[in-house]
Amino acid sequence: MEKVDLKIEGMHCGSCAIGIQMLVSQMDGVKSVEVSYDDKRGTFEFDPAKVSKDAIVKSIAELGYTAS
């Protein structure tokens, strides 16, 4: 398993964080997701053999947010 902490820009409320959590947690290979609206950050634990950091960043971007 690999763990990555990303800065997430563009969230306006707690519902934004929940939406990101729901989307990314459904990706194959993602074990855990914690997104904090207050901290503007997300921590993602995933199996790099099944999903990449770039794929997670892309899925967040598809919701209209910037992750880096």
C-alpha positions in Angstrom: 0.0 0.0 0.0 1.0 3.6 -0.7 -0.2 6.7 1.2 -0.2 10.2 -0.3 -1.2 13.5 1.2 -2.6 16.1 -1.3 -3.4 19.7 -1.0 -6.9 20.2 -2.5 -8.0 23.6 -3.7 -11.5 24.8 -4.6 -13.6 23.2 -1.8 -16.3 25.6 -0.5 -17.8 23.5 2.2 -17.8 20.2 4.0 -20.1 18.7 1.3 -17.3 19.2 -1.2 -15.0 17.1 1.0 -17.6 14.4 1.3 -18.1 14.3 -2.5 -14.4 13.8 -3.0 -14.3 11.1 -0.4 -17.2 9.3 -1.9 -15.8 9.4 -5.5 -12.2 8.4 -4.7 -13.2 5.7 -2.2 -15.1 3.9 -5.0 -12.0 3.6 -7.1 -10.6 0.1 -7.4 -7.5 -0.2 -5.3 -8.2 2.7 -2.9 -8.2 1.4 0.7 -8.9 4.6 2.6 -9.7 8.3 2.0 -9.8 11.2 4.5 -10.6 14.6 3.2 -10.6 17.7 5.4 -12.4 20.9 4.3 -10.8 22.8 7.2 -7.3 21.8 6.3 -7.9 21.8 2.5 -6.1 18.4 2.4 -6.8 14.8 1.6 -5.0 11.6 2.6 -5.3 8.6 0.3 -4.1 5.1 0.9 -4.1 2.9 -2.2 -2.6 -0.1 -4.0 -0.2 1.3 -6.6 -0.6 -2.0 -8.6 -4.3 -1.1 -9.1 -4.5 2.7 -9.1 -2.0 5.6 -9.4 -1.7 8.9 -7.6 -2.3 10.6 -11.0 -5.6 8.7 -11.4 -6.7 9.9 -8.0 -5.7 13.5 -8.9 -7.5 13.2 -12.2 -10.7 12.0 -10.6 -10.6 14.9 -8.1 -10.1 17.3 -11.1 -13.2 15.9 -12.8 -15.2 17.2 -9.8 -13.8 20.7 -10.4 -11.1 20.7 -7.7 -7.3 21.0 -7.9 -5.2 18.4 -6.1 -1.4 18.5 -5.8 
